[in-house]
Amino acid sequence: MKPEKIGFIGLGLIGGSIAKTIHRIHPDITLIAYDVNKDSLALAAKEQVIATACENLTDDFADCQYIFLCAPVQKNADFLEKLSSFAGKDCVITDVGSVKTAIHQDISHTPIAPYFIGGHPMAGSEKSGYVHATPYLLENVYYIITPSAKTDTAAIQRFQAFIESLGAIPIVLDYKEHDFITAAVSHLPHILASSLVNLVKNLDNKEEIMKQVAAGGFKDITRIASSSPVMWQQICLTNQEQILKLMDAFLDSFTQIRQTIAAFGETDLFDFFQTAKDYRDSLPITNSGSLPKIYEIYCDLVDETGGIAALATILATNQISIKNIGIIHNREFQEGVLHIEFYEENALNKALILLRKYHYTVYER
């Protein structure tokens, strides 16, 4: 059964994107929201995404079928206490945090427990705030669901079906298993990316030559280091146990490959890179992940006056919007001198056909 009314506590990137997705797919569902950022509420109301902007947790939330808790992690405990008066058989409380153990422990001995379903959409952006929210952020992404041990099975099935109706792919997991998995495939990579960026920063000379010539490999592996420092500070503190476990395993692995390089282990080095390549190449191609898929192409372009303007004009006159465009000075893994990024896959596909029609040499990654 489709809900009639849904509330949001926090309307940032994730909360805003879920709200926009619901509004796009189920425009008849009434959405209300509370956020300390009044500008976000005003913008959401202006866009008619939400029907009511609440200045506090009022009784407007009492008749919601779902309340999405999208506030910063450290605020969850305070909000859970306030939400306890709204939770019941007709109202499920859910969250969107990337760490589940803390919130499940917070609710385990409270009246909320039977009406709580943890959630984590495996999507995000290096940007933050409602202004960067998109109605397509959930499209084809994995949405992890971690019910309370006391949650009614029928409620879980209804929520799972609702998430699926938003274009996401629901997966039900135990909350501890979720935290170990995300520590491995999301949290540790962010720590490694930030560590590598800081290492290069500290080793660079005063002319910043490393920064200047940093190419595709470095930029690809460190892109996620641009994410919110506050969010990742909180993730490390709330998922400390699992992250430390994964860091210890990584340090053991890194020490082993260091020893192999030091010993000139030719065969072992080949096996190391081949095994990694085979596993990486076997990963499913989806939009799922902590950051959204990038729709980008690379294009050969003659260095002449008006070259970029001519290409941009071709795209613009065919109603193809460009998200980003720039010259590639160091082409490490990609072909083409010009990098063009689009907002959506359909725009990318149209651009490929169009540019090739005009005899541009275009490369996909």
N, C-alpha and C positions, 0 to 999 in steps of 0.2 A: 504493500500500500504506500503510495507516494505521500510524503509529508506535505502539510499545508503551510507550516510556518517554521522557519529555522533562524536561530540566533547565532551571532558571532561575538566572541569576546576577543578583541584584537582584530584589526583589519589591515595588516601589513601585506607583504608580498604573498604569503601562502593563504592567509585568511581572505585577502582581497581576491586572489585568483580563484579560490573555491567559490566565493560569492559570485564572481563574474561568470564562472562556468555554470553554476546553478541558474543564474538569471538568463543566460543564453539558451540553455537546454530546457529549463522548466520555468518559463517566465511567469507562470501562475502561482508559484510558491512565494509567499511573503517572506522577505528577509529583513531582519533588524540587526543592529550592531552597536556595540560599545567599544570605544577606543579612547585612550588618553590623548591621542593626536586628533584634535578637532578638525584639522585641515583634511585628514583622510576621510573622516565621516562626512564632511561637507562635500567633498568631491564625489564620494560614493552616492550620496543623496542626489547631487546634481546630475549624475549619470543615470539616476533612477535604478541603480543596482540594489540599493536598500530602500525600504519604505519608511523606516524610522531610524533616526540617529539618536541613541540613548546617551544621556550624560552620566548615568550610573546604572547599576544592575537593578532595574525596576521590575515591577510585576509584569511588564510587557514580555518578559522571558518565560513566564509561568506556563503559557500555552504553546510553547515551541515543542515540536516533536524531536528536534535535534538542536543541541547547542554545541557549536565548535569552539573549543578553547584554543585560541591562536596567539596567546600572549607570550612574552618571554618566559623562559623556563623558571627563572627564580620567582616569578609572580604567581605561578600555578597554585601553590599551596593556599595563598590568600584567596584566590578566585574560587577554588574548590569548596572552601568553607562557605562562601557566599552562595555558590550554586546549589548547595545541598538542599535548600528549600524548594528548588525547582525540579530536581531530579525525581523521577518516578516512572511507573510502568508506561506512561504516555510520553515521557521525555528522557531521551538518552543523551548523556554527556560524552563528548569525544574530544580528543586533542589532536594536534598535528606535529608534536615534537619528534625530533629524530632520536631521542633517548627515551625509553619506555620504563625502565626499572623504577626510577625515582617516583614517577607519578602513580604507578601501580602500587608501590609501597605506601604512598600517601593516602590512597583511597581504600586500601585493603580492609581496614577496620572501621570504615565510615558507612553511613546510610547510602552513599553514592555507589558503592561497589557493585550492587546488582544492576545498576543502570549506567555503567561506564564501559565504553569500548575505546581502547587506545587506537590511534591512527597515525600513520606516517606516509604521506605522499612522497615518493622518491623523486622529487623534482625540486628545482630551485633556480637561483640565479646569483651571479656575483653582485647584483643590485638588490636593494631592499626597499621596503615601503609600498604602500598602496599604489602610488603613482607608477610603479613598475609592474603591477599585477596585470595578468593577462587571462582572458577567458579560454585560452587553449593550453595552459600550463599542465593540465592533468591529462591531456590527450595521449593515450597509449602508455602512460607511465604506471609502474607498479605502485599500488597503494597498500601498504602493510597494515593489517588489522590485528590488534592484540587485545582480545576481550579479557575482561576480568574473569576469574574462575567462577564467580557467582552470576555472571551475565546470562540471561535467558537465551537459549539457543535460537528461538524464533526471532528475537531482537537482533541477534548477530546476523542471521540470514537476511532480514529486512535491510539492515545497514549495508551489508555486502552487495545486495542488489541495487541499492541506491547509488553507492560508489561506482558500480559498474555502469549505471545509467549516465554517469558524468563522463564516460569515455576512458576511465582508468581501469586498471587490471588489479582487482583485489586479491591479496594473498593473506591467509590467516596464519599467524605464528604465535608461539609463546613469547612473552615479552623479553625474557632473558636470552632466548635464541636470537630474537631480533637485534638486541644490543650487541651481541657478539658478531653477527653478520655485518651490521652497519659499521662497527669498529674496524672490520677488515676491509670493506669495499668503499667506505666513505670517510670515516674519521681519520684512519691512519694515512690514506692518500693526501688529505688536506694538511696534515702535520708534516709529511714528507715534502710536499710542494712548498710550504712556507719555509721549511728548514733549508731547502735548496736555494730559494730566493734570497734568504738572509745570508747564506754562505757566499753566494756570488756577490752580493752587495758588500760584504765585509772583505772579500778578496780583490775586488775591483780596484783599479788605480785611480788617481785623482782626476784623470781625463774621462773616466767611466767608459773605457773601451769595451769591457765585457757587456755592459748595458747597451751600448750602441750597436754591437754586432750580434746580439742575442737573436737566434734564428728559430725556425719552426719547432725543432725538438724541445728547446728550452721553454718556449712560449706555450707549447701544447701541454707539457707535463706540469707547468706551473700556473696555468690559467685559473685553477680553482683557488689559488692563493689570494685572489682578489675578492674573495667572499668576506662577509661581515666579521670583523675581529671579535665583536661582542658575542655573536652567536657561537663562534668556535671556542671562545673562552669558556662559555657555559657548557658546551658539549663535552669538553675535556674534563671539566669538574664533575659533571653529572654521570658521565660514562667512564670514570677513571679506571675502575677495575678491569673492564674489558679492553680499554685502550692500552693500558700498561701491559696486559697479557700479550696483545698483538705486537706492541713495540719490542718486547723481549724476544718474541719469535722472529721478528724482522732483523733485530740486531744479530741474532745467531746466524740467520741466513746471510746477512751482509758480511759478517766476519768470515764465513765460509767462502764466499766468492772472492773476498780480499786475499785469503790464503791461496786460492786457486790462481789468481793473477800473479801473486808474488812467486809462486812455484812454476810459472810458465806452463800451466796445465792446459796445453793446446786442445786436447780432446774434451776435457771437462768444460772448458770455456765455450766450445762450440755447442756442447749439449745444453749448457746453461741458457744460451741465447736461443737455441732451437726450441727447447721446451717452452720458454716464455713466448716465443713467436707463435707456436702451434696453439697454445692455450688462448693467447690474445686474439688470434684469428678465428677461434671457435666461439667467441662471445657473440650472443645474438645481437643483431642490428635493430635497436629500438630507440625510442626517444627517452627511455627510462634513465634515471640517473640523478645525481644531486644537482646537476646543471643541465639546462635544456640543450637539445641538439642544435648545432650550428648549421645553418644552410648557407654554404659558401662555395664559390668557384674561383678558379684562377685563370687568368686570361693573358695571352701574349699580346703585347701592344707596342707598336712602333713609337719611339720617342720623338714625337713631333707636336708642334703647337696645336692645341685643340683636340688631341687624341682622346683624352679622358672625357672631355665635354661631349664629343661626338657619340661615344659609347653611352654615356649617361642619358643623352637626348633620345637615343633609340629606345632605351628602357622606359624612360618617362613617357614618351608618346604612346607607348603600349600599356600604360597604367601599371607598370612594374615598379614598386617602391624599393629603394635601396636602403638597407639599414646602416651599412658602413662600406667605405671604399678607400683603398690606399695602395701605395706603391710598395712592393716587396723588395727590399735592398739586399736581403740575404736569403736565397732560396735553397734551403737545406733539404727538405723532403718534398716540397711541392713544386710543380712546374708553373710557369707563367709569371709575368712581372706585376700584374695587377690583381689584387685580392678584392673580391666583391662579396658582401654578406647580405642576405635577404631575411625578411621577417618570417617567411613561411615556405614550406616545401613547394607549394604550387607556383609561387613566384620564381623560385629557383628553376623549376622545370621549364617554365615559359621562357625564362631568360636564356637557358641553354639552347633551345630550339631557335630562338630569335637571333642570338649572336652568331650561331653557326650558319644561319641563313645569310647573314651579312659577311660571312667568310672570316670571322674571328676564330682563332684557335683557342678552345676553352678546355680546361681540365677540371674534372671532379675529383674530390678526395674520398 
